[in-house]
Amino acid sequence: MSMGEDLFPSYILATATMKAPRTNAPGHFGDWREMVGVRLSSTGENTKVRVEIGSTKLIKRSKLDLEVKSDGVARYVYPP
């Protein structure tokens, strides 16, 4: 999902207490709301990856560590 380049703090606050589904969509890791993340695919065998996102003083730094298989399939990673 792409919302463009603007991410408003009011959206983050409004969705902060929403209930999460039981599982993420296949190939999606991290925050189920999928607000800010990256698309990646591995070039090596079982590559360890850390995705870290930070912003202003209003939003604390967030990170997610995972291991990506080298199957050529794109993964979508959204730190919480």
Order of alpha helices (4+ residues) and beta strands (2+ residues): alpha-beta-beta-beta-beta-beta
